[in-house]
Amino acid sequence: MKYKLKDGFVVRKIGEQIMAVPVGKQTSEIHGMIVLTESAELLWDSLKNGADEIDMVINIGWLKCKRYDDILNEIKEIKKACEGRILKVIIETCLLTEEEKIKMCNLVTEAGADFIKTSTGFSTGGATFDDIKLFSENIGDGVKMKAAGGISSLDDAEKFLSLGAERLGTSRIVSIAKSEQGSGY
């Protein structure tokens, strides 16, 4: 199933999950700067159309301006609207200082989100081992980690998992694994 949901977004079925995926959006919108009414409309459309999980991106500008209450409230409201579905909060680690990453671990935990995720894959970098290690030291009980972006080998994937990542976001591993299966591994 694949169809246009809203300007620049499609709903895609990936395995058993149905997700709203941004396609060709401007960077400012991907990084949590969609007008709140548009975000709410997209969220409700996604849920109505069968999304099992919601990925949200924090408003980087709010974080840089230390508007922590606004970030916390937004995550809480989106989590509430998810009505029991999984919420992953993407923080774009490549754009943040260590202090900001730790603050986001605390906010994601306090808000009750299910996952903290490193990257959308649309910014300047992806997951790093240091980021996942930092997450594991600073998230609270019940929050899982998703390493996404830049994972280019099975060794890297295994290391992210060994550091505590529950999920990996990578398009390269599938093709690597298939090529290794074909070579007798």
C-alpha positions, 0 to 999 in steps of 0.5 A, a space after each residue: 500500500 502506498 498513496 499520498 497522504 498530505 503534501 510531501 507525505 505518503 503512507 507506506 506499509 513496511 512489513 507489518 507496520 504502516 507509517 507516514 513517511 516524509 518525502 521531499 520535505 523542506 529541512 525546516 519541516 522535517 526538523 519539527 517546524 511544521 505548524 502545530 495544526 498541520 502536525 496534528 492533522 498529519 498525526 490524525 490522518 496517519 492514525 486514521 489510516 492505520 499507522 501502528 507507530 508514529 515518528 516525530 522530530 523535535 523542534 530543534 529551534 526550541 531545543 537551541 532556545 532552551 524551550 524545554 517545557 514546550 518540547 516536553 508538552 509537545 511530546 506528551 500531547 503527541 504520545 497521548 494522541 497515539 492512544 497506545 501506539 508506539 511513539 519514536 522521538 527523533 532528535 537529530 543527534 548530529 545537530 546537538 551538543 552532548 548537553 542537549 542530547 542528555 536533556 533530550 534523553 530526560 525529556 523523552 523519558 519524562 514525556 513517556 515516549 517509547 523510543 528515542 531515535 538518533 536521526 531522520 536520515 535527512 540531516 548531516 549525519 546519522 547514528 554514532 556509537 557514542 550517541 547510543 552509549 550516551 542514550 543508554 546512560 541517560 534514558 529512563 526505564 521503559 524508553 528504548 533506543 533506535 540507531 538510525 542513519 549511517 549504519 553501513 555494515 553488519 559489524 556496525 549493526 551488531 555493535 549498535 545492538 550490543 550497546 543497547 539499541 533495540 532497533 536499527 534504521 538502515 537501508 543498507 543492511 538488507 542488501 549487505 545481508 542478502 549478498 552475504 547469504 548469496 556468498 555462502 554465509 
